[in-house]
């Protein structure tokens, strides 16, 4: 939590995305992108700032930096008004490059109040990125981190695992990319690792329907579709083993423990509390070692964790 932020608000200045990711619901909307002008965006910012003392904005556009002309106009307006606000937005990693958002533009963005740029990278596996038609390569994402490594703007990344046909090696390629990104740009973090969920009608779902001999379209009425369980649909078009293999589970296990904060002062107040807190701390140390070497085999600590939970009745 930033102590300098008093009042924050989400704001939407554009709809849709023009890219063609096959897993995304935007594929059902014709891949069109619409956005407000820079003047209109600035008018909204001024309105909320002057009338409600809002000093922080989270732009919820899926592709905030899509329009180059609009972005540079907005930067100029923010520089002109100098409101002292802070804001964050979503971007594609390939926009952070020498001919668009380079180190100089990042410096202007930071001076204009930008504190965070969020990116959906989805996978660290080249084959998976091609499969979902992300329009990104590992090299593009790493280049973005390299360009921005000295910028004060935080980068956050989100990923998707268990994509159709993803192998264990490809799963671990994602964690390898995470390690390289955070090593390159220190003020960056992973905001989420999602499990892939198929949306009916998207190109990737239709591809998986054909592969598994499923035909959803025409079999359900509109009312039935509204009540359809997407998890059930996902299990049909993207079946996964009953239990994730231990190497993959180990990588996810330690991802969840890496940000664990150990409160030693609190722990000393109760032996039981100390016991409950010290195990995650130990797991964090092990996880940092595994993360550093990108080694998730022989996950003895997961079995130990399960044993402790059984003993404690969880």
Secondary structure as GFF3:
##gff-version 3
##sequence-region A 1 314
A	DSSP	beta_strand	8	11	.	.	.	ID=ss1
A	DSSP	beta_strand	14	16	.	.	.	ID=ss2
A	DSSP	three_ten_helix	25	29	.	.	.	ID=ss3
A	DSSP	beta_strand	33	35	.	.	.	ID=ss4
A	DSSP	alpha_helix	38	52	.	.	.	ID=ss5
A	DSSP	beta_strand	56	59	.	.	.	ID=ss6
A	DSSP	alpha_helix	68	81	.	.	.	ID=ss7
A	DSSP	beta_strand	86	91	.	.	.	ID=ss8
A	DSSP	three_ten_helix	93	95	.	.	.	ID=ss9
A	DSSP	alpha_helix	103	111	.	.	.	ID=ss10
A	DSSP	beta_strand	114	122	.	.	.	ID=ss11
A	DSSP	alpha_helix	126	131	.	.	.	ID=ss12
A	DSSP	alpha_helix	138	147	.	.	.	ID=ss13
A	DSSP	beta_strand	154	161	.	.	.	ID=ss14
A	DSSP	alpha_helix	168	184	.	.	.	ID=ss15
A	DSSP	beta_strand	188	195	.	.	.	ID=ss16
A	DSSP	alpha_helix	203	211	.	.	.	ID=ss17
A	DSSP	alpha_helix	222	226	.	.	.	ID=ss18
A	DSSP	alpha_helix	230	237	.	.	.	ID=ss19
A	DSSP	alpha_helix	246	257	.	.	.	ID=ss20
A	DSSP	alpha_helix	264	267	.	.	.	ID=ss21
A	DSSP	alpha_helix	271	293	.	.	.	ID=ss22
A	DSSP	alpha_helix	300	311	.	.	.	ID=ss23
###
